[in-house]
Amino acid sequence: EMSHHLAHAYSAATQSPFSKGMVVIMDGMGETFRAMLNAEMTNDTAYTSDLSFGIDSFQCIPSDLREQSQYSNYDFREAESVYVFEKKEHAMDLKPVFKRFTKENSPPTLYNHGFENMDSVGALYSRASSHIFGDWNACGKVMGLAPWMVHSWQVDDDATVSPKKHESKIMSGTLYDEGRPFQIDRSLMVGEPHIARNDADLFDENMVQKKRYDFYESVEQEESGDGEEDARLPSKVALDAIALAHRIQVDLEDVVIDFVKHFKAKTGETNLCLAGGVALNSVLNGRLSRELDFDQTFIPPYPGDDGISVGCCAYGLYGNEILDGKCSQPPLWNQPLSPYLGPDPSEQEMKKAIAAAEPWLEVEAVRNEDRRLEVICQEIQSGGVVAWYHGRSELGPRALGHRSILADPRKKGLVRFINEHVKKRESFRPFAPSVLAEEAAKWFDLGENLCDDNVSPYMSITAHVEKSKRALIPAVTHVDGSSRLQTVTKEAEPLYHKLISTFFRATGVPMVLNTSFNTLPGEPIVETPQNAIRSFLCSMGSIEMLCMGDYIIKRKRPAIRKLLGEALKNEDILTTEPGFPKRAGPASFESSFDINEGWTEEDEVITKTRVRIPTRPMHNERDPYFELVDELEGELLSICDGTNQINDIMSHFTAVPEDEELTEADMEESQLIFENIARRLVRLYEHTLISW
């Protein structure tokens, strides 16, 4: 077992492509000081921490930590740490040079140990995330929201709206000098959170609440699908959220750049590694790599806590020369591990997943790789959105071309379309490009000291798009001209590189828009072939195509003629027998209704009916029940057992008693019922509840 920041340091240093450098760890919270101290005092040889090197062997803030901890009700946790390392021929030499601890300001029994009340730069950023989005772990959204500070929206010919800049800083001072201590002002993040506000402009004329952070660029820069100019202005709370996001992002950059610059000078190291949750902030990473004159900057694909296991593994393999004099038995890693460490689905698994959803899919096996890539690129060029699934899945939060949704970076309207219809998320959020590494410097400002084209293989760095190129790739250029890029090399990713190269030859643009392959709220990146097909179908046609292995998959349209049957024109001879609609599996129904105070028997009762069919391809275990429009759909589902032909089903609902004469009104009503039932059956088919 090892302490939190030390494991982070090992996850980055051992994988770095250079043999010597500095590692900076920053996150919300790390190990407690008392846990480290207790291990040292009890001589626990099964536990390794920074204190194993000796508390006097590195700079510690607060400098009187041991004394403070004796009298504090609460513990202290790691906030920011700095290490230096050298990979020797047969040993790993890594040691701490600085560590700042932050006090637990509230009981650790609170949710997530109360870490949002702590004073680390990561915890403060998460506090802003909670205040804006109600989620401490939505820091990526905060980073994407902050650049909107530079934008203004035209209301009419004479007026604009824009966020109001907060002049007072949330974070200031230094992290490393107790003479110029780290200062915190939480006043912008107290009181009613932005996520809880119910301002008047959040409601339309019918008092229906709008989306809180739903806005587009100005009228001149955004066009709707019908060609008319269209704009969506930010609400008051959205403008306030932009201002807060901008303030916390600027303060983070200012404090951390000063921090890293100080230790670059102090240690003399020329290479930088970053890890910890703050290293997911690609805007900060980009500035550190460009502005501080490091020869190389390395950020692993999993800098957050998902990389802890890799750090522990590395320590188990290589140990530490200072602590135990251990000589490495296996050779030290001289390049990063592949980020593609997930399961590798077999052809059989893909076939099984396809077979389970066959009634709703059109599938073509395209074994010729060049032809398959041409088909995909043609779809992307035409404005279609493509899901791309192949090989082992990525470890870490970024989709790096194995579980991705791809689109054309030249089409600005896709930003709104993918956010709204594919990802079902806030419209302000930007998208990243996957760019050929050898072409990246022609399109992005990567700094003057570029020694390697492959500067951002794990989508870890944000850079500004060259001004002359911004109009060519508007779908991956954020409102401030920035872009969080992934550089792709032929050596690391031959198939993905070949796909982008195919698009490059056809368009002159050496990149594609890339976002993670997930379409359900709260859904992680898809893992298995079954996950991929479910997510594809749940896009409800907004994803045109799924490429899974050698298979090109499209959503099958409901075959109405196959359902109703076909006859030769002017003849009564059936060429296609009417279908037998069948449920996707065993179904559980649930009905409910609300009765409010003052209800009387004359009042209408509205019943809600939901169904759960675990075997349907679009079944979502997080939200297992599907709400039906009304009881008619419930009746249809119960009848559709595969034994009742569509004619019998229609007769069940439209039949007139034998002792009554069929009138013209009856025939018109039957026609309306027939059309209504047909529409309902199509809807049930589209949601994979039935097939025929």
C-alpha positions as CSV (number, residue, x, y, z in Angstrom):
1,E,0.0,0.0,0.0
2,M,1.2,3.5,-0.7
3,S,0.0,7.1,-0.1
4,H,-2.2,8.9,-2.7
5,H,0.2,11.4,-4.2
6,L,3.1,9.1,-4.2
7,A,1.0,6.6,-6.3
8,H,0.1,9.5,-8.7
9,A,3.7,10.4,-9.0
10,Y,4.7,6.8,-9.9
11,S,1.9,6.6,-12.5
12,A,3.4,9.5,-14.3
13,A,7.1,9.3,-13.8
14,T,7.6,5.6,-14.7
15,Q,5.7,6.1,-17.9
16,S,7.3,9.3,-19.0
17,P,9.1,9.3,-22.4
18,F,12.1,11.0,-20.7
19,S,14.5,9.6,-18.1
20,K,14.6,12.6,-15.7
21,G,12.2,15.3,-14.6
22,M,9.9,16.9,-12.1
23,V,6.4,15.6,-11.2
24,V,3.7,17.9,-10.0
25,I,0.6,16.4,-8.3
26,M,-2.5,18.5,-7.7
27,D,-5.9,17.2,-6.8
28,G,-8.9,17.7,-4.5
29,M,-7.5,15.8,-1.6
30,G,-4.9,13.1,-0.9
31,E,-3.7,11.0,2.0
32,T,-4.2,12.1,5.6
33,F,-1.1,13.2,7.5
34,R,-2.0,11.1,10.5
35,A,-2.3,7.9,8.4
36,M,1.2,8.6,7.1
37,L,2.6,9.4,10.6
38,N,1.0,6.4,12.2
39,A,2.6,4.1,9.6
40,E,6.0,5.6,10.4
41,M,5.5,5.4,14.2
42,T,4.4,1.8,14.1
43,N,7.1,0.8,11.6
44,D,4.4,-0.5,9.1
45,T,6.6,-1.9,6.4
46,A,3.6,-2.7,4.2
47,Y,2.8,1.0,3.7
48,T,4.9,3.6,1.9
49,S,4.4,7.3,1.9
50,D,6.3,10.5,1.5
51,L,7.1,10.4,5.2
52,S,9.1,7.2,4.5
53,F,11.7,9.5,3.0
54,G,11.8,11.5,6.3
55,I,9.6,14.5,7.1
56,D,12.7,16.7,7.1
57,S,13.8,15.6,3.6
58,F,11.3,17.9,1.8
59,Q,9.7,21.3,2.2
60,C,6.4,20.9,4.0
61,I,3.6,23.5,4.4
62,P,2.5,24.2,7.0
63,S,6.0,24.0,8.4
64,D,4.7,23.2,11.9
65,L,2.4,20.5,10.6
66,R,3.4,17.9,13.3
67,E,2.5,20.4,16.1
68,Q,-0.7,21.6,14.5
69,S,-1.9,18.0,14.0
70,Q,-1.5,17.2,17.7
71,Y,-4.1,19.8,18.7
72,S,-6.5,19.8,15.7
73,N,-9.8,18.0,15.9
74,Y,-9.5,17.3,12.2
75,D,-6.8,15.8,10.1
76,F,-4.7,17.3,7.3
77,R,-4.7,16.0,3.7
78,E,-2.3,16.2,0.8
79,A,-3.1,19.1,-1.5
80,E,-0.2,19.8,-3.8
81,S,3.1,17.9,-4.1
82,V,6.3,18.1,-6.2
83,Y,8.7,15.2,-6.8
84,V,11.9,14.8,-8.8
85,F,12.9,11.5,-10.4
86,E,15.5,9.8,-12.5
87,K,15.2,6.5,-14.3
88,K,18.5,4.7,-13.8
89,E,19.7,1.6,-15.6
90,H,18.3,-0.8,-13.0
91,A,16.5,1.4,-10.4
92,M,13.8,4.1,-10.0
93,D,15.0,7.1,-8.1
94,L,12.0,9.3,-7.1
95,K,11.7,11.5,-4.1
96,P,9.5,14.3,-2.8
97,V,10.8,17.9,-2.7
98,F,7.6,19.7,-1.6
99,K,4.2,19.0,-0.1
100,R,1.4,21.2,1.0
101,F,-1.2,19.8,3.4
102,T,-4.6,21.3,3.8
103,K,-6.7,21.0,6.9
104,E,-10.1,19.2,6.9
105,N,-12.3,22.1,7.6
106,S,-15.4,20.0,8.2
107,P,-16.1,16.5,9.6
108,P,-14.6,13.8,7.2
109,T,-17.9,11.9,7.8
110,L,-19.6,14.3,5.4
111,Y,-20.3,13.4,1.8
112,N,-17.0,12.8,0.0
113,H,-15.1,13.5,3.2
114,G,-16.2,17.2,3.0
115,F,-13.4,17.8,0.6
116,E,-15.2,20.8,-1.1
117,N,-14.6,22.7,2.1
118,M,-10.8,22.0,1.9
119,D,-8.2,24.5,0.7
120,S,-6.5,22.7,-2.1
121,V,-6.7,24.2,-5.6
122,G,-8.5,21.1,-6.8
123,A,-11.1,21.3,-4.0
124,L,-11.7,25.0,-4.7
125,Y,-12.3,24.3,-8.4
126,S,-14.7,21.5,-7.4
127,R,-16.5,23.9,-5.1
128,A,-17.2,26.1,-8.1
129,S,-18.3,23.1,-10.1
130,S,-20.9,22.3,-7.3
131,H,-22.1,25.9,-7.1
132,I,-22.7,26.0,-10.9
133,F,-23.8,22.5,-11.8
134,G,-24.6,20.8,-8.5
135,D,-21.9,18.2,-9.1
136,W,-18.4,18.4,-7.6
137,N,-17.1,16.3,-10.4
138,A,-18.3,18.5,-13.3
139,C,-15.0,20.4,-13.5
140,G,-14.7,19.7,-17.2
141,K,-17.9,21.7,-17.7
142,V,-16.5,24.6,-15.7
143,M,-13.4,24.6,-17.9
144,G,-15.6,24.6,-21.1
145,L,-17.9,27.4,-19.7
146,A,-15.1,29.8,-18.7
147,P,-14.1,30.8,-22.3
148,W,-17.6,32.2,-22.9
149,M,-16.4,35.2,-20.8
150,V,-15.0,36.8,-24.0
151,H,-18.3,36.6,-25.9
152,S,-21.3,39.0,-26.0
153,W,-24.7,38.4,-27.5
154,Q,-26.6,40.9,-29.6
155,V,-30.1,41.4,-28.2
156,D,-31.2,44.0,-30.8
157,D,-29.6,46.7,-32.9
158,D,-28.5,48.8,-29.9
159,A,-28.0,46.3,-27.0
160,T,-25.8,43.4,-26.1
161,V,-25.6,41.1,-23.1
162,S,-22.3,39.7,-21.7
163,P,-21.0,38.3,-18.5
164,K,-19.8,40.7,-15.9
165,K,-16.2,40.0,-14.8
166,H,-15.5,39.4,-11.1
167,E,-12.5,41.5,-10.2
168,S,-12.0,39.9,-6.7
169,K,-9.9,36.8,-6.8
170,I,-11.0,33.5,-5.3
171,M,-7.4,32.2,-5.2
172,S,-4.3,34.3,-4.8
173,G,-0.8,34.3,-3.1
174,T,1.6,31.3,-3.4
175,L,1.3,27.7,-2.6
176,Y,5.0,27.4,-1.5
177,D,5.9,30.5,0.5
178,E,4.4,30.9,4.0
179,G,5.6,34.5,3.9
180,R,3.2,35.1,1.0
181,P,0.6,32.5,1.9
182,F,-2.2,31.1,-0.2
183,Q,-5.3,33.3,0.1
184,I,-8.9,32.1,-0.5
185,D,-12.1,34.2,-0.9
186,R,-15.1,31.9,-1.1
187,S,-17.7,34.8,-1.3
188,L,-18.6,34.0,-4.9
189,M,-19.4,30.4,-3.9
190,V,-21.6,30.9,-0.8
191,G,-25.4,31.4,-0.5
192,E,-27.8,30.0,-3.0
193,P,-26.0,27.9,-5.6
194,H,-26.5,28.8,-9.3
195,I,-28.0,25.4,-9.9
196,A,-30.8,26.1,-7.4
197,R,-31.8,29.6,-8.6
198,N,-35.2,30.0,-10.1
199,D,-34.9,33.4,-11.8
200,A,-37.9,34.7,-13.8
201,D,-36.1,34.5,-17.1
202,L,-35.7,30.7,-16.6
203,F,-39.5,30.3,-17.3
204,D,-41.3,30.8,-20.6
205,E,-44.8,32.4,-21.0
206,N,-46.4,29.1,-20.0
207,M,-44.2,28.9,-16.8
208,V,-42.4,25.9,-18.2
209,Q,-38.8,26.0,-17.0
210,K,-36.1,26.3,-19.7
211,K,-32.7,24.6,-19.6
212,R,-30.5,26.5,-17.2
213,Y,-27.3,26.7,-19.3
214,D,-28.6,26.5,-22.8
215,F,-27.2,29.2,-25.1
216,Y,-25.7,29.5,-28.5
217,E,-23.4,32.0,-30.2
218,S,-24.8,35.2,-31.5
219,V,-27.2,35.7,-34.4
220,E,-24.5,36.4,-36.9
221,Q,-22.5,33.3,-36.2
222,E,-25.1,30.6,-35.9
223,E,-27.8,29.5,-38.3
224,S,-30.6,27.0,-37.8
225,G,-31.2,24.1,-40.1
226,D,-33.8,25.9,-42.1
227,G,-31.4,28.7,-43.0
228,E,-33.0,31.3,-40.9
229,E,-30.9,33.2,-38.4
230,D,-31.3,31.9,-34.9
231,A,-29.8,32.6,-31.5
232,R,-30.4,31.6,-27.9
233,L,-29.4,34.1,-25.3
234,P,-28.0,33.0,-22.0
235,S,-30.1,33.5,-18.9
236,K,-29.0,35.7,-16.0
237,V,-27.9,32.7,-14.1
238,A,-25.9,31.4,-17.1
239,L,-24.1,34.8,-17.3
240,D,-23.3,34.6,-13.6
241,A,-22.1,31.0,-14.1
242,I,-19.8,32.0,-16.9
243,A,-18.3,34.8,-14.7
244,L,-17.7,32.4,-11.9
245,A,-16.2,29.7,-14.2
246,H,-13.9,32.3,-15.7
247,R,-12.7,33.6,-12.3
248,I,-11.9,30.2,-10.9
249,Q,-10.1,29.2,-14.2
250,V,-8.0,32.3,-14.3
251,D,-7.1,32.0,-10.7
252,L,-6.1,28.3,-11.1
253,E,-3.9,29.2,-14.0
254,D,-2.2,32.1,-12.2
255,V,-1.5,30.3,-9.0
256,V,-0.4,27.0,-10.6
257,I,1.9,28.6,-13.2
258,D,3.6,30.5,-10.5
259,F,3.9,27.3,-8.4
260,V,5.4,25.2,-11.2
261,K,7.7,28.0,-12.4
262,H,9.1,28.3,-8.9
263,F,9.9,24.6,-8.6
264,K,11.3,24.5,-12.1
265,A,13.9,27.1,-11.0
266,K,14.5,25.4,-7.7
267,T,15.0,21.9,-9.0
268,G,16.6,22.8,-12.3
269,E,14.5,20.1,-14.0
270,T,13.7,20.6,-17.7
271,N,11.0,18.0,-18.2
272,L,7.5,18.1,-16.5
273,C,5.0,15.4,-15.5
274,L,1.5,16.2,-14.3
275,A,-0.9,14.0,-12.5
276,G,-3.8,14.3,-10.1
277,G,-7.3,15.5,-10.9
278,V,-6.2,19.0,-11.7
279,A,-4.1,17.6,-14.6
280,L,-7.4,17.0,-16.4
281,N,-7.6,20.7,-16.9
282,S,-6.2,20.8,-20.4
283,V,-6.3,24.6,-20.6
284,L,-3.9,24.8,-17.7
285,N,-1.8,22.0,-19.1
286,G,-1.5,23.8,-22.4
287,R,-0.2,27.0,-20.8
288,L,2.3,25.0,-18.6
289,S,3.7,23.2,-21.6
290,R,4.0,26.3,-23.8
291,E,4.9,29.1,-21.5
292,L,7.4,27.6,-19.0
293,D,10.1,26.4,-21.5
294,F,10.1,22.8,-20.5
295,D,11.7,20.5,-23.0
296,Q,8.9,18.0,-22.8
297,T,5.6,17.7,-20.8
298,F,4.0,14.4,-20.1
299,I,0.4,13.8,-18.8
300,P,-0.8,10.2,-18.6
301,P,-4.1,9.4,-20.2
302,Y,-5.5,8.7,-16.7
303,P,-4.1,11.5,-14.5
304,G,-7.1,11.2,-12.0
305,D,-7.6,8.5,-9.5
306,D,-8.1,5.9,-12.2
307,G,-4.3,6.1,-12.6
308,I,-3.6,5.2,-9.0
309,S,-3.7,1.5,-9.8
310,V,-1.0,2.0,-12.4
311,G,1.2,3.9,-9.9
312,C,0.9,1.1,-7.4
313,C,1.7,-1.5,-10.0
314,A,4.8,0.6,-11.1
315,Y,6.0,0.8,-7.5
316,G,5.5,-2.9,-7.0
317,L,7.6,-3.6,-10.1
318,Y,10.4,-1.0,-9.6
319,G,10.4,0.0,-5.9
320,N,12.5,3.0,-4.9
321,E,16.3,3.2,-4.9
322,I,16.4,5.6,-2.0
323,L,14.0,3.6,0.3
324,D,15.0,0.1,-0.4
325,G,17.9,0.1,-2.8
326,K,15.9,-2.2,-5.0
327,C,17.3,-3.0,-8.4
328,S,14.6,-3.3,-11.0
329,Q,14.2,-6.8,-12.2
330,P,12.1,-6.0,-15.3
331,P,13.5,-3.1,-17.4
332,L,12.0,0.3,-16.6
333,W,9.3,1.6,-19.0
334,N,10.9,4.0,-21.5
335,Q,7.6,5.1,-23.0
336,P,4.0,5.3,-21.9
337,L,1.8,2.3,-21.6
338,S,-0.9,2.1,-24.2
339,P,-4.1,3.8,-23.0
340,Y,-6.0,1.0,-24.6
341,L,-6.0,-1.4,-21.7
342,G,-9.7,-2.5,-21.7
343,P,-11.2,-5.7,-23.0
344,D,-10.7,-6.6,-26.6
345,P,-14.1,-7.7,-28.0
346,S,-14.0,-10.8,-30.2
347,E,-15.7,-11.3,-33.5
348,Q,-18.1,-13.7,-31.8
349,E,-19.1,-11.2,-29.2
350,M,-19.9,-8.6,-31.9
351,K,-21.9,-11.1,-33.8
352,K,-23.9,-12.1,-30.7
353,A,-24.6,-8.4,-29.9
354,I,-25.7,-7.8,-33.4
355,A,-27.9,-10.9,-33.5
356,A,-29.7,-9.7,-30.3
357,A,-30.7,-6.5,-32.0
358,E,-31.1,-7.8,-35.5
359,P,-34.7,-6.7,-36.1
360,W,-33.7,-3.1,-35.6
361,L,-30.5,-3.1,-37.5
362,E,-29.2,-3.1,-41.1
363,V,-25.8,-4.7,-41.0
364,E,-23.1,-5.0,-43.7
365,A,-19.8,-6.8,-43.2
366,V,-17.1,-4.8,-45.0
367,R,-13.9,-6.8,-44.8
368,N,-11.9,-4.6,-47.1
369,E,-10.4,-2.0,-44.7
370,D,-9.9,0.7,-47.4
371,R,-13.5,0.5,-48.6
372,R,-14.8,0.5,-45.0
373,L,-12.9,3.7,-44.2
374,E,-14.1,5.3,-47.4
375,V,-17.7,4.5,-46.5
376,I,-17.2,6.1,-43.0
377,C,-15.5,9.2,-44.4
378,Q,-18.2,9.7,-47.0
379,E,-20.8,9.6,-44.2
380,I,-18.8,12.2,-42.2
381,Q,-18.3,14.4,-45.2
382,S,-22.0,14.4,-45.9
383,G,-22.7,15.8,-42.4
384,G,-23.5,12.5,-40.7
385,V,-22.5,11.5,-37.2
386,V,-20.6,8.2,-37.0
387,A,-20.0,6.0,-33.9
388,W,-16.6,4.3,-34.1
389,Y,-15.9,1.2,-32.1
390,H,-12.9,-1.0,-32.4
391,G,-10.2,-2.8,-30.4
392,R,-9.6,-2.4,-26.7
393,S,-11.3,0.3,-24.8
394,E,-9.5,3.4,-23.3
395,L,-8.5,3.6,-19.7
396,G,-9.2,7.1,-18.5
397,P,-11.9,9.7,-19.1
398,R,-11.1,10.6,-22.7
399,A,-12.3,8.8,-25.9
400,L,-9.1,8.4,-28.0
401,G,-10.4,6.8,-31.1
402,H,-11.5,3.4,-29.9
403,R,-14.9,4.3,-28.4
404,S,-15.6,7.6,-30.2
405,I,-18.4,9.6,-31.9
406,L,-16.9,11.2,-35.0
407,A,-18.1,14.1,-37.2
408,D,-17.0,16.7,-39.7
409,P,-15.0,19.6,-38.0
410,R,-15.9,21.9,-40.9
411,K,-19.6,22.0,-40.1
412,K,-20.4,24.4,-37.2
413,G,-24.0,23.4,-36.9
414,L,-22.9,20.0,-35.7
415,V,-21.9,21.5,-32.4
416,R,-25.5,22.2,-31.5
417,F,-26.8,19.1,-33.1
418,I,-24.5,16.7,-31.3
419,N,-24.9,18.4,-28.0
420,E,-28.7,18.5,-28.2
421,H,-29.6,15.3,-30.0
422,V,-26.7,12.9,-29.7
423,K,-25.2,13.7,-26.3
424,K,-28.3,15.3,-24.8
425,R,-26.3,17.9,-22.8
426,E,-25.7,21.6,-22.5
427,S,-25.4,23.4,-25.8
428,F,-22.4,25.5,-24.8
429,R,-20.0,22.6,-24.5
430,P,-17.1,22.4,-27.1
431,F,-15.8,19.4,-29.0
432,A,-12.2,18.2,-29.6
433,P,-10.4,17.3,-32.8
434,S,-8.3,14.2,-33.4
435,V,-5.6,15.5,-35.7
436,L,-2.7,13.9,-37.5
437,A,0.3,14.6,-35.4
438,E,2.5,15.4,-38.4
439,E,0.0,18.2,-39.4
440,A,-0.9,19.6,-36.0
441,A,1.6,22.4,-35.9
442,K,0.2,23.8,-39.1
443,W,-3.3,24.2,-37.5
444,F,-2.6,24.9,-33.8
445,D,-0.3,27.2,-31.8
446,L,1.8,24.5,-30.0
447,G,4.5,26.9,-28.7
448,E,8.0,27.8,-29.9
449,N,9.9,24.9,-28.3
450,L,8.2,22.1,-30.1
451,C,10.5,19.1,-30.2
452,D,7.8,16.5,-31.0
453,D,4.7,16.7,-33.2
454,N,2.9,14.3,-30.9
455,V,2.3,16.9,-28.2
456,S,-1.1,15.7,-27.0
457,P,-1.7,12.0,-27.7
458,Y,-4.2,11.7,-24.8
459,M,-6.2,14.9,-25.4
460,S,-4.5,16.5,-22.4
461,I,-3.6,19.9,-23.9
462,T,-5.6,22.8,-25.2
463,A,-4.0,25.1,-27.8
464,H,-5.3,28.0,-29.8
465,V,-6.3,27.3,-33.4
466,E,-4.2,29.3,-35.9
467,K,-6.3,32.4,-36.8
468,S,-6.1,31.6,-40.5
469,K,-7.6,28.1,-39.9
470,R,-10.4,28.9,-37.5
471,A,-13.1,29.4,-40.2
472,L,-12.1,26.1,-41.7
473,I,-12.8,24.0,-38.6
474,P,-15.5,25.9,-36.6
475,A,-17.0,22.8,-35.0
476,V,-13.8,22.1,-33.0
477,T,-12.8,25.8,-32.4
478,H,-14.2,27.0,-29.1
479,V,-15.6,30.5,-28.7
480,D,-12.2,31.9,-27.6
481,G,-10.4,30.3,-30.5
482,S,-9.0,27.4,-28.4
483,S,-9.2,23.6,-29.0
484,R,-8.5,20.6,-26.8
485,L,-6.7,18.4,-29.3
486,Q,-5.6,14.8,-29.6
487,T,-2.6,14.2,-31.8
488,V,-2.6,10.8,-33.6
489,T,0.4,9.0,-34.9
490,K,0.6,6.1,-37.3
491,E,2.9,4.2,-34.9
492,A,0.5,4.4,-31.9
493,E,-2.8,4.2,-33.7
494,P,-2.5,2.9,-37.3
495,L,-6.2,2.4,-38.1
496,Y,-7.4,5.6,-36.6
497,H,-4.5,7.5,-38.3
498,K,-5.5,5.9,-41.6
499,L,-9.2,6.9,-41.1
500,I,-8.2,10.6,-40.5
501,S,-5.7,10.4,-43.4
502,T,-8.6,9.2,-45.7
503,F,-10.7,12.2,-44.6
504,F,-7.6,14.5,-45.1
505,R,-7.2,13.4,-48.7
506,A,-10.8,14.0,-49.4
507,T,-11.2,17.4,-47.7
508,G,-7.8,18.9,-47.1
509,V,-8.5,18.9,-43.3
510,P,-6.3,16.6,-41.3
511,M,-8.7,16.0,-38.4
512,V,-12.1,14.8,-37.4
513,L,-14.4,15.9,-34.5
514,N,-14.1,13.3,-31.7
515,T,-16.3,13.0,-28.6
516,S,-16.9,10.0,-26.3
517,F,-19.2,7.3,-27.4
518,N,-22.1,7.6,-25.0
519,T,-25.6,8.9,-25.6
520,L,-27.5,8.4,-22.3
521,P,-27.4,10.8,-19.4
522,G,-24.8,9.6,-16.8
523,E,-23.7,6.8,-19.1
524,P,-19.9,6.1,-19.1
525,I,-18.1,5.5,-22.4
526,V,-19.4,2.3,-24.0
527,E,-17.4,-0.8,-23.2
528,T,-18.9,-4.0,-24.8
529,P,-20.5,-4.5,-28.3
530,Q,-23.9,-4.7,-26.5
531,N,-23.2,-1.3,-24.9
532,A,-22.3,0.1,-28.3
533,I,-25.4,-1.1,-30.0
534,R,-27.6,0.1,-27.1
535,S,-26.1,3.6,-27.2
536,F,-26.3,3.8,-31.0
537,L,-30.0,2.9,-30.9
538,C,-30.7,5.3,-28.1
539,S,-29.4,8.1,-30.2
540,M,-32.8,7.7,-32.1
541,G,-31.2,8.1,-35.5
542,S,-29.1,11.1,-34.7
543,I,-26.0,8.8,-35.1
544,E,-26.3,7.7,-38.7
545,M,-23.9,4.9,-38.6
546,L,-22.0,2.6,-36.2
547,C,-18.7,1.0,-37.4
548,M,-18.0,-1.9,-35.1
549,G,-15.0,-4.0,-36.2
550,D,-15.7,-4.9,-39.8
551,Y,-19.4,-4.2,-39.6
552,I,-21.2,-1.1,-40.9
553,I,-24.4,-0.8,-39.0
554,K,-27.4,1.4,-39.6
555,R,-30.7,1.7,-37.8
556,K,-33.4,-0.1,-39.7
557,R,-36.5,1.9,-40.5
558,P,-39.9,0.4,-39.5
559,A,-41.1,-1.7,-42.5
560,I,-44.8,-0.7,-42.6
561,R,-45.5,-2.8,-45.6
562,K,-44.1,-5.8,-43.9
563,L,-46.3,-5.1,-40.9
564,L,-49.5,-4.4,-42.9
565,G,-48.9,-6.8,-45.8
566,E,-48.8,-6.0,-49.5
567,A,-51.0,-6.9,-52.5
568,L,-50.5,-6.6,-56.2
569,K,-51.9,-3.4,-57.6
570,N,-55.6,-3.7,-58.6
571,E,-55.5,-7.3,-57.4
572,D,-56.4,-9.1,-54.2
573,I,-53.3,-11.4,-54.3
574,L,-51.1,-10.8,-51.3
575,T,-47.4,-10.6,-52.1
576,T,-46.4,-10.0,-48.4
577,E,-48.5,-11.5,-45.6
578,P,-49.4,-9.2,-42.7
579,G,-46.9,-9.4,-39.9
580,F,-47.1,-10.8,-36.4
581,P,-45.8,-8.0,-34.0
582,K,-43.8,-9.5,-31.1
583,R,-42.6,-8.0,-27.9
584,A,-38.8,-7.8,-27.3
585,G,-39.2,-10.1,-24.2
586,P,-41.1,-10.6,-21.0
587,A,-42.6,-7.3,-19.8
588,S,-43.4,-5.8,-16.4
589,F,-46.0,-3.0,-16.4
590,E,-46.4,-0.3,-13.8
591,S,-49.3,2.2,-13.6
592,S,-49.7,5.2,-11.4
593,F,-51.8,8.3,-11.0
594,D,-51.9,11.4,-8.8
595,I,-54.8,12.5,-6.7
596,N,-54.3,16.0,-5.3
597,E,-56.0,17.6,-2.4
598,G,-59.6,18.6,-3.2
599,W,-60.0,15.9,-5.8
600,T,-63.6,14.8,-6.6
601,E,-65.0,11.9,-8.5
602,E,-65.9,14.3,-11.4
603,D,-62.2,15.2,-11.8
604,E,-60.2,13.4,-14.6
605,V,-57.6,10.9,-13.4
606,I,-54.5,10.8,-15.7
607,T,-52.8,7.4,-15.5
608,K,-49.1,6.9,-16.3
609,T,-48.1,3.5,-17.6
610,R,-44.5,2.4,-17.7
611,V,-43.0,-0.9,-19.0
612,R,-39.8,-2.7,-18.2
613,I,-38.4,-5.2,-20.8
614,P,-34.8,-6.1,-19.8
615,T,-34.2,-8.0,-23.0
616,R,-34.9,-5.1,-25.4
617,P,-31.7,-3.7,-27.0
618,M,-32.4,-0.2,-25.7
619,H,-32.9,-1.2,-22.0
620,N,-31.2,1.1,-19.6
621,E,-30.6,-0.4,-16.2
622,R,-30.1,3.1,-14.7
623,D,-33.6,4.0,-15.8
624,P,-35.2,0.6,-16.5
625,Y,-38.8,1.7,-17.1
626,F,-40.0,3.2,-20.4
627,E,-43.0,5.5,-20.1
628,L,-45.9,4.7,-22.6
629,V,-48.0,7.4,-24.1
630,D,-51.2,5.9,-22.7
631,E,-53.0,2.7,-21.8
632,L,-53.5,1.9,-25.5
633,E,-49.8,1.3,-25.9
634,G,-49.9,-0.9,-22.9
635,E,-52.7,-2.9,-24.4
636,L,-50.9,-3.2,-27.7
637,L,-47.7,-4.4,-26.0
638,S,-49.7,-7.1,-24.1
639,I,-51.3,-8.3,-27.3
640,C,-48.1,-8.3,-29.4
641,D,-46.9,-11.8,-28.3
642,G,-45.9,-13.0,-31.8
643,T,-49.1,-15.1,-32.3
644,N,-51.6,-12.3,-33.2
645,Q,-51.5,-11.1,-36.8
646,I,-51.8,-7.3,-37.4
647,N,-55.2,-7.8,-39.0
648,D,-56.5,-9.5,-35.8
649,I,-55.0,-6.8,-33.6
650,M,-56.8,-4.1,-35.7
651,S,-60.0,-6.0,-35.6
652,H,-59.8,-6.2,-31.8
653,F,-59.9,-2.4,-31.6
654,T,-62.1,-1.6,-34.6
655,A,-64.7,-4.3,-34.6
656,V,-68.4,-3.3,-34.7
657,P,-71.0,-5.5,-32.9
658,E,-72.7,-8.0,-35.3
659,D,-76.1,-6.7,-34.4
660,E,-75.3,-3.1,-35.4
661,E,-75.2,-1.8,-38.9
662,L,-71.9,-0.4,-40.1
663,T,-72.2,3.3,-40.8
664,E,-70.0,5.7,-42.7
665,A,-69.1,7.3,-39.3
666,D,-68.1,3.9,-38.0
667,M,-65.8,3.5,-41.0
668,E,-64.2,6.9,-40.5
669,E,-63.7,6.1,-36.8
670,S,-62.2,2.7,-37.6
671,Q,-59.8,4.4,-40.1
672,L,-58.7,6.8,-37.4
673,I,-58.2,4.0,-34.9
674,F,-56.3,2.0,-37.6
675,E,-53.9,4.9,-38.3
676,N,-53.5,5.6,-34.6
677,I,-52.6,2.0,-33.8
678,A,-50.1,1.9,-36.8
679,R,-48.4,5.0,-35.4
680,R,-48.2,3.5,-32.0
681,L,-46.7,0.3,-33.3
682,V,-44.1,2.2,-35.2
683,R,-43.2,4.1,-32.0
684,L,-42.9,0.9,-30.0
685,Y,-40.7,-0.5,-32.8
686,E,-38.4,2.5,-32.8
687,H,-37.9,2.1,-29.1
688,T,-37.1,-1.6,-29.6
689,L,-40.1,-2.7,-27.6
690,I,-41.6,-4.8,-30.5
691,S,-40.5,-6.1,-33.8
692,W,-42.2,-7.9,-36.8
